[in-house]
Amino acid sequence: MAIAAAFSSHEEPVLLPGGQGNSYVSGGIVLKREEDERIANWMAEFFQGLPDSPLVRLLRPVKSTHGTWMYEGYIAWVYMEGEHVKGHYAEKLSASMAFHGLMSDVEPPFFLDVPRNSWAAADLVALGEKPFDYDEEFMELYRQIQPHLKPLEMRFQLVHGDLSANILLAPQLPPAIIDFSPAWAPNGFAEGILLADAIAWDEPPAEELEMFKEIPNIEQLAWRGALRRIAEQAAHIKWYGKDKGQALKQARVFQKVIDFLQDRTL
């Protein structure tokens, strides 16, 4: 409660579902645990400086009563209405493209030089900057993807590497993008992961995915998106001791993406 009060909220914090179990809502703010104050300050300053967009709602930081972005290991963001729902790909793509358009000229953040979690490590594997060096069961999936990987002759920029569960929809409001997972990747990598996730998790009719063809190089980016999800599950074992059987089960869900992309041209 003292942490919420430090950000001018006097409501008891309630743990938010999903994510990594480190975010709480308190009144009109969301409190999120952050390990690195320099990164927390960069995030706050970055989103504070982004202009508003009619197409997407953005994270906005809240300063503590001490005049700092971070207090006792937490940073606060303005709460945004909405929920994660399946489908609605036109809205999600529009929001993603608007979001990434706002950051197209941003320099690479200092903290992306070295992976700080398993998701960041998987980004490097998916982008061909690190080898796919995991157990044989994961290699079986990788060997199906590897022949389809082509050189990434695309412009790199700052992107959100985990959009799928972090786009909130609400009536009469633009989509909101939350829980920024920064990656330095080709413009379109975020949408490639979004497409891979849609195939693997939502299982929509193929015609609902036609709009993804608007994204240049989407087929290559979807292959990279599937590889990223498979690599992150393997990396979770190394980084956090995740049960191998559970990680492998979640990685094998992306066999659906491999089969989809082998059977179709996007």
N, C-alpha and C positions, 0 to 999 in steps of 0.2 A: 504493500500500500504506500510506503514511503517513496518508492521509486515513481509510482504513478503521480503522487502529489508533487514530486519534483518537476513533473511535466504539466502541472496545473490541472490534473484530473483527480477527482476525489471519489471515484467509483472503484470498487474492488475489482482488481484485474481477473479476467477469466481466460483460461488457456484456450487458444484457438486450435481447432482440429487440423490435422495434416502437417505438412512441413517437417521440421525436425524437432517439434515439441518445445520450441523456445520463444514462441510469440504469444502475447496476451493482448486482449482488448480491454480497454478501460475508458468508458465514456466514448469520447470522440477521437481517441487515439489508439494506435497499436504499438505496443512495446515489444521490441525484438532484441534478444540477447546478441551481442557482438563481442568477439574475442579480441579484435585488434582495433584500437582507438584510431590509428591513422587511417585505416580503411573505412571505419565508420564515419569519420569526418569527411573523407573524400566523397563517400556516397551521399551524405547530407548536402554538402556544397554542390555536388553535381546536380542533384534533383532540384535543389533550391534554384539553380540557375537555368533550368530548362524552361522554355516558353510554354504557355498553355496551348492546347490543340483542341479544336472542336471534334476531333475524331477519336481521341483517346484520353482517358483520365490518368494522370501521372501521380506517382508517389510524391508527397510533400512532407519534408521533415518539420519537426517541432522542437524548438530550443527549450532547454530546461530553464528553470528559474535561476539557475546559476550562470546563465549565459553561454552554456556549452551544448553541443549536440549530443554528447554522451554523458550519462550519469550512472555510476555504479554498474558499469558494464552493459547498459541498455541505451538504445536509441529509440526515439519516438517518431511515428509517422501519423499523418492525418488518416483516420479511418475512412474507407471507401465502401459504399454499399455495393452489393452484388453477390453472386454466387457462381461457382464453376459448374457449367453444364456441358453436356456433350453436343456435338454438332455446331451449328451457327458459324460455319467456317468463313462465310463471307464477312461477317462482322469481325471475327478474330483476325483474319488476314488484313483487313482494312486498318484495324487498330495496330497490328504489328508493323505494317509498313509505315504508318504515321509515326509510331514510336521510334523506329529505327531511322527514319528520316531526320528526326530531331537531333540525333547524335552522330550523323554521318561524318562530321568533321572533327570529332573528339580525338585527342591523342590517346595512345594506349596508356591505361592506368599503370602506375608503378608496381602494383601488387600482382599483375598478371605474368610477370617474368618467371615466377616459380609457382607451380601448382600448390594451392593451400588446402585442397580437399580432393576427394575422389572424382567429383564432377569435373573439376578443372583438369585433372590428370587425364580423364577420358576425352576431354575436348582436344587435347594435344594428339591423342591416338587417332581420333576421328579425322583430324585435319592432316594426318600424315607426318606430324612433327616428332612423334615418338613411335617406336614399333609396338605392334600388338603382341605383347609378351605375357600371355596368361595361360592358365591350365588348358589341357587338351580339349576338354568339353566345350570351352569357349572358343577354342581354335576351330572347332568344327563349324561353328557359325561364321567365324571370320573368313574361312576359306571359301564360303559361298559368296561372300561380298567382295573379297579382294579382286577378282577378275574384272569387276565393274567399276573400280575406282580409277578415275582419270586425274591428271594434274589439275590443281585448283588455280587456274589462271583468271582469278577474279579479285576484285578490290576487297581488301580486308577492312573491317571497322569494328567498333564496339557493338556487341549484340547481346541479347538476352538468351541464355542457353537453356532455359527451362520454362517456356511459355505455357505449356499445355494446361497445367492446373493453376496457372497464375494469371489467367484472364478472367475477370469477373464481369458478369452481365447483369444489368438491372434495367427495369422498364424506364423508358424515356431518358436514359442516360447513355453516353458513349461507353464502350467497354473500358474497364480499368485494368491496368497491368501492374502487378505487385511482385514482391519478393525477387528483386532483380538479381539474376545470376550472371555476372558479366563474363564475356568471353571475347577474345580477339579473333575474328573469324570472317569468312566471306559474307558480304551482304546477301542474305538469303539463307544462311545456316540456321537461323532461328526458325524460319518457315519450313526448312527441310526436316528439322526435328519435330515440329508441329505436325507435319504430314505423316511422318513415321509413327508418331504417337497415335494419331487419329486411326491409322490402319490397324495398329496393334491393339489399341485399347477400346476404340469406339466401334470398330468393324462396320463402317457405314457402307451403303451401296456405292459402287465405283463412280456413279454419276455425281454424287455429292462432292467428290474430290476434284472434279474437272476444273474448278476455279483456281486450284493450285498451279495450273499450267501458266498462269499469268506471271509467275515468279521465274525469272531467267535461271536456266540450269537446274530446275527443280528436281529432275530425276537424279542427277549427281548429288545434289544436296540431301535428298531423301536417303540415298545409300549411306551418306555420311551420318545422317541423323540416326539411322538404324544402328550403325557401327558405334556411334556415341553411346546409345542406350545399352548396348551389349557390353561395351568396355567399362561403363560406369558400374555395372553390376559386378564385374570381375574386380574392379578397383575397390569396391566397397569391402571386399574380403580383405584386401591388403591394408586398407586405411583404417577400417573400423571393426574388423573381425566378424563381418557378416557371415552367417551360416552359408556354406557353399551351396548346399542343396536349394536353399531359398533363392539365392542369387542366380543360380543356374535356371531355376524355374522361371524367374522374371525375365531373364535374358532370352530364353527360348520363346517367349511370347512374340518376339520380333522375327521369328521364322515367318509369321504372316506377312511381314513387310518384304522380306526376301522373296517369298513366293509371288506377292503382288507385283513387285518391280520386275521380276523375271518374265512375267506373263504379259506385261503392258509396256507401252512407250508413253512417257509423259512429255 
